[in-house]
Amino acid sequence: MKFSSFNLKEDLVVALEKLGYKEPTEVQKVVIPKALKNENIIVQSETGSGKTHSFLIPILNNLEFSKKIQAVVILPTRELARQTYNFFKEFLPFYPKMMVKMFLSGEDSVNLERSILNGCEVVIATPGKLNELLKLSSLDLSELRTIVLDEADMLVDKTFFDTIDTLLGRIENYQLEVFSATISKNVEIFLKKYISPDYILTLNKNNSTSVTVNHHFINTKHQDVKKLVLKFISVRNPYLLLIFANSRKETQELYEYLHSNGINCGILSGDLESRERKSMLRRINNGDFRYVVCSDIASRGLDIKDVSDILSIGLPNNLEYYYHRAGRAGRNFKSGDSYIFYDQDSTKLPLELIDRGLKADYLKFENDSLIEDLPIIRKKKQTKKVNEELELEIKKAKNSVKSKKVKPGYKNKLKLAAEKVKRKYKRNIIKQDIRRQRVERYKSEAKNNGR
């Protein structure tokens, strides 16, 4: 199947071919026809499956170069907004009249109104900056028809709800397109106000990452994790490795450790200023680093080229973020590998991933290689033995101090009564044990005297 099958304008088909987009991905085959018909849609699809071009292509096809806003794309982070902006910019040589503008949270607002007055057809914005835009009296939304929420489950906070309400309240006959690798309950509840659940297109029912990503658990055997990261780099020799830590502090510490051991690596963390993150992303995509230490800011939607390996030195409590991490590899259906460090004292989250259907193999370090290991051992649940006799005595004691009228200190009296019974029971156990030891000693002495 080719893009020309979608009945796109000829100049757009030519542009796609010249930019190297030969055939649509599976998600594009499903979404583009619906988007071209201006249907509302909610799309859940694995990371790296081509979601961005699923909305970008229909927007370009329906665009009129009037310098009036016709599409608004809302993204949760500055990095994702820039990435989407760059995808649109690829088409500027073919559409020189097209005006696409990007408005990001945290950036200067002085020229905001002037920029809008100059006109554009597509607005790409983070929620905070969009909220500022909506307050401008000069904002003309009379031609706006398409609103896209990308990585929607990162956008579900109160401020965002209010911003969307305000935006949709100012326009009529809009098309709402929602995209995410995971659609959480919060997103579903929020979207019911705008879109019927019938519009949900779930394109990854069984997998939350690309089928081309292989998953591996590595048992660290309680060894020093930082040293094992060095060992992993040496053993695996990855083409481009993203190493994920669970906090900014861990990310910074690992970054400094690797640098101190002669590893030239990059870092992507929320502690970096916007300008620093932009520069770092550019350097990563230019091939300046083979190893990048990341917090989960890099796990959502960022299209870092040619990532071959992912290493999670610990799993995030929200396991959806693991799928987003793993999805940085295997993008555009290339092959990739995702590795997870664990030890037998931290098996809860790994086992939860397995119970969710994650297919993985098991490895361990031996000398200078990774070899096959046994599966994760499930700890047997220890059932607490109930002493029926003791429980009965506690119940009797509590009943003896109960009164029909609840008075101050009532709960404390019940507690003291129960403790008194437990102490008595414990004393009796000790007495019985002492008596048992005496009997055994007496029998032993009698036996020895009989000799």
GIGI-V182703 format. One record per residue. N is the residue number from 1. SS is DSSP state (hx for helix, st for strand, lp for the rest). PHI is phi in whole degrees, 0 to 359 (none if undefined). NEAR is the number of other ideal C-beta (glycine too) atoms within 8 Angstrom. Layout:
# GIGI-V182703
N/SS/PHI/NEAR
N/SS/PHI/NEAR
This chain:
# GIGI-V182703
1/lp/none/5
2/lp/242/8
3/hx/297/13
4/hx/296/6
5/hx/292/6
6/hx/275/10
7/lp/62/4
8/lp/280/12
9/lp/297/6
10/hx/300/6
11/hx/294/7
12/hx/287/13
13/hx/299/12
14/hx/298/9
15/hx/299/11
16/hx/299/11
17/hx/296/10
18/hx/292/7
19/lp/273/8
20/lp/94/5
21/lp/269/8
22/lp/276/5
23/lp/228/7
24/lp/289/11
25/lp/283/11
26/hx/300/8
27/hx/294/13
28/hx/293/12
29/hx/299/10
30/hx/277/10
31/hx/277/14
32/hx/304/13
33/hx/300/9
34/hx/290/10
35/hx/295/15
36/hx/296/12
37/lp/271/6
38/lp/63/7
39/lp/279/8
40/lp/285/10
41/st/213/13
42/st/240/11
43/st/243/14
44/st/252/12
45/lp/213/11
46/lp/300/12
47/lp/296/12
48/lp/79/12
49/lp/265/13
50/lp/97/11
51/hx/297/12
52/hx/302/11
53/hx/287/11
54/hx/295/15
55/hx/261/16
56/hx/296/11
57/hx/297/16
58/hx/298/12
59/hx/299/13
60/hx/298/11
61/hx/296/10
62/hx/264/10
63/lp/287/12
64/lp/245/7
65/lp/274/9
66/lp/246/7
67/lp/63/8
68/lp/247/9
69/lp/296/13
70/lp/244/14
71/st/215/14
72/st/236/14
73/st/248/12
74/st/248/13
75/st/229/13
76/lp/282/10
77/lp/229/12
78/hx/297/12
79/hx/297/12
80/hx/293/14
81/hx/297/14
82/hx/297/12
83/hx/298/12
84/hx/295/14
85/hx/301/11
86/hx/293/8
87/hx/297/10
88/hx/294/13
89/hx/298/8
90/lp/305/7
91/lp/268/11
92/lp/300/10
93/lp/300/5
94/lp/266/10
95/lp/229/11
96/lp/297/6
97/lp/276/5
98/lp/291/13
99/lp/244/10
100/st/241/12
101/st/235/10
102/st/243/9
103/st/233/14
104/lp/243/12
105/lp/300/8
106/lp/86/6
107/lp/262/8
108/lp/305/4
109/lp/257/7
110/lp/301/4
111/lp/264/7
112/hx/300/11
113/hx/294/8
114/hx/297/7
115/hx/296/9
116/hx/293/13
117/hx/297/7
118/lp/289/7
119/lp/90/7
120/lp/191/11
121/lp/261/14
122/st/233/16
123/st/247/12
124/st/245/14
125/st/212/15
126/st/272/14
127/hx/304/13
128/hx/299/9
129/hx/288/13
130/hx/299/15
131/hx/301/12
132/hx/295/11
133/hx/300/13
134/hx/293/11
135/lp/276/5
136/lp/282/10
137/lp/291/3
138/lp/277/7
139/lp/285/9
140/lp/257/7
141/lp/249/9
142/lp/296/5
143/lp/256/10
144/lp/291/12
145/lp/232/11
146/st/238/15
147/st/237/13
148/st/244/13
149/st/250/11
150/st/256/16
151/lp/51/14
152/hx/299/13
153/hx/286/12
154/hx/267/9
155/lp/255/11
156/lp/271/11
157/lp/231/6
158/hx/301/5
159/hx/299/9
160/hx/294/10
161/hx/305/10
162/hx/297/9
163/hx/296/12
164/hx/296/11
165/hx/303/8
166/hx/296/10
167/hx/297/13
168/hx/291/11
169/hx/290/6
170/lp/260/7
171/lp/230/10
172/lp/237/3
173/lp/55/4
174/lp/273/10
175/st/249/10
176/st/249/11
177/st/242/13
178/st/239/14
179/st/231/13
180/st/192/13
181/lp/285/12
182/lp/224/10
183/lp/250/12
184/lp/282/9
185/hx/301/5
186/hx/301/8
187/hx/294/13
188/hx/300/11
189/hx/298/7
190/hx/297/9
191/hx/285/11
192/lp/302/9
193/lp/293/4
194/lp/245/8
195/lp/228/11
196/lp/293/6
197/hx/302/7
198/hx/297/4
199/hx/271/10
200/st/286/9
201/st/251/12
202/st/265/7
203/lp/254/12
204/lp/220/11
205/lp/296/4
206/lp/255/4
207/lp/227/7
208/lp/258/9
209/lp/229/11
210/lp/301/14
211/lp/294/4
212/lp/273/8
213/st/266/14
214/st/261/8
215/st/250/12
216/st/219/12
217/st/262/14
218/st/245/15
219/st/283/12
220/lp/279/11
221/lp/55/7
222/lp/64/6
223/lp/278/8
224/lp/297/5
225/hx/296/10
226/hx/299/9
227/hx/295/8
228/hx/291/13
229/hx/297/14
230/hx/300/11
231/hx/295/10
232/hx/300/11
233/hx/300/12
234/hx/293/8
235/hx/287/10
236/hx/276/10
237/lp/49/5
238/lp/288/10
239/lp/290/7
240/lp/213/13
241/st/247/15
242/st/256/15
243/st/251/12
244/st/257/14
245/lp/248/12
246/lp/268/10
247/lp/212/7
248/hx/298/9
249/hx/298/6
250/hx/299/11
251/hx/298/15
252/hx/295/11
253/hx/296/9
254/hx/292/14
255/hx/302/12
256/hx/294/8
257/hx/297/10
258/hx/297/13
259/hx/299/10
260/hx/293/6
261/lp/255/7
262/lp/81/5
263/lp/266/9
264/lp/280/7
265/st/225/12
266/st/261/11
267/st/216/12
268/st/233/14
269/lp/214/13
270/lp/296/6
271/lp/284/6
272/lp/284/10
273/lp/293/5
274/hx/306/10
275/hx/295/6
276/hx/292/8
277/hx/295/13
278/hx/299/11
279/hx/295/8
280/hx/296/12
281/hx/299/13
282/hx/297/8
283/hx/294/10
284/hx/297/13
285/hx/289/8
286/lp/276/6
287/lp/87/5
288/lp/288/6
289/lp/229/11
290/lp/260/8
291/st/227/14
292/st/226/15
293/st/269/14
294/st/228/15
295/lp/268/13
296/hx/289/12
297/hx/300/12
298/hx/270/14
299/lp/274/12
300/lp/256/12
301/lp/75/11
302/lp/295/11
303/lp/261/8
304/lp/270/13
305/lp/291/5
306/lp/60/7
307/lp/289/13
308/lp/264/10
309/st/222/15
310/st/239/15
311/st/232/14
312/st/259/12
313/lp/279/12
314/lp/191/10
315/lp/269/12
316/lp/287/10
317/lp/299/5
318/lp/273/5
319/lp/293/12
320/hx/301/10
321/hx/292/10
322/hx/297/12
323/hx/298/13
324/hx/292/15
325/hx/301/15
326/hx/301/14
327/lp/288/17
328/lp/289/15
329/lp/264/15
330/lp/69/13
331/hx/285/13
332/hx/54/6
333/hx/65/9
334/lp/278/9
335/lp/279/7
336/st/198/16
337/st/227/12
338/st/239/16
339/st/248/14
340/st/232/15
341/st/281/12
342/st/206/13
343/lp/223/9
344/lp/291/8
345/lp/270/5
346/lp/223/9
347/lp/258/12
348/hx/302/6
349/hx/290/11
350/hx/303/13
351/hx/293/10
352/hx/295/9
353/hx/299/13
354/hx/296/10
355/hx/294/6
356/lp/280/7
357/lp/108/6
358/lp/293/7
359/lp/264/4
360/st/213/10
361/st/251/8
362/st/236/12
363/st/228/13
364/st/211/10
365/st/278/14
366/st/219/6
367/lp/55/4
368/lp/248/5
369/st/208/7
370/st/255/9
371/st/237/8
372/st/295/5
373/lp/235/10
374/lp/287/4
375/lp/300/5
376/lp/298/12
377/lp/278/7
378/lp/274/6
379/lp/286/5
380/lp/288/4
381/lp/289/4
382/lp/274/4
383/lp/276/4
384/lp/283/4
385/lp/289/4
386/lp/263/5
387/lp/271/6
388/hx/297/6
389/hx/296/6
390/hx/294/10
391/hx/300/9
392/hx/295/8
393/hx/295/10
394/hx/297/12
395/hx/297/8
396/hx/298/8
397/hx/295/12
398/hx/295/11
399/hx/295/7
400/hx/291/7
401/hx/258/9
402/lp/289/6
403/lp/223/7
404/lp/297/2
405/lp/262/4
406/lp/285/4
407/lp/247/6
408/lp/304/3
409/lp/82/6
410/hx/300/9
411/hx/295/6
412/hx/294/7
413/hx/296/9
414/hx/299/11
415/hx/295/8
416/hx/295/8
417/hx/296/13
418/hx/295/11
419/hx/296/8
420/hx/297/9
421/hx/296/12
422/hx/297/10
423/hx/296/8
424/hx/297/8
425/hx/296/10
426/hx/294/8
427/hx/298/8
428/hx/296/8
429/hx/299/8
430/hx/296/8
431/hx/300/8
432/hx/298/8
433/hx/292/8
434/hx/297/8
435/hx/299/8
436/hx/297/8
437/hx/295/8
438/hx/296/8
439/hx/298/8
440/hx/297/8
441/hx/293/8
442/hx/298/8
443/hx/298/8
444/hx/295/8
445/hx/292/8
446/hx/296/8
447/hx/295/8
448/hx/291/7
449/hx/291/6
450/hx/289/5
451/lp/287/4
